[in-house]
């Protein structure tokens, strides 16, 4: 079976790998420090710079994760011409365990979901990350029928 890496350029692979390497340590840090993870995003700009992305503060005092994610998707769509790749990160319940979910997407058309289950130690306030899984996803920023920048 062909891997997503077999169907994408080296640049797209490097962009997505770089995003994953940027967001996972921050997600782990937030889980360790605060015991929770508010959704956030990251993007690779057209010139190759990786930046963390957040939504406006006008979502209220305690917005739902889905509301934040919807805002992140909208920000990414609005900036699609100026970005090569995006990541959306959230804390989810998957297969009966908590996990960090990272949605990765590249303008070349690849869209992936990475799930990284974790277990928190309440007394030590640490997070133990488990085995990562990767699967195909539906694009949220660059759809198959939209022209590439």
PEWOSUL-V27859 format. One line per field, one symbol per residue. phi: phi as a letter, one per 30 degrees, with the letter a starting at -180 (. if undefined). psi: psi as a letter, one per 40 degrees, with the letter a starting at -180 (. if undefined). Layout:
phi: ???
psi: ???
//
This chain:
phi: .ddeddcbdddddddddddddddddddddddddciabdeabbbcdecjdcbdbbcedddjdbddeddddeddddddddcedcbcabbbcbcbcbhibdbdcbccbbddjdbbbccbdbbccddchbbcdcddbbbdbddcccdeccddd
psi: hhiddeeiiddddddddddddddddddddddddeeihiiiiiihideehhiihiiiefeadgiiddddddddddddddedeeidiiihhihihhfeiiihhhhiiieeehhihhhgiihhhddefihhiahiihiiihiedgideiii.
//
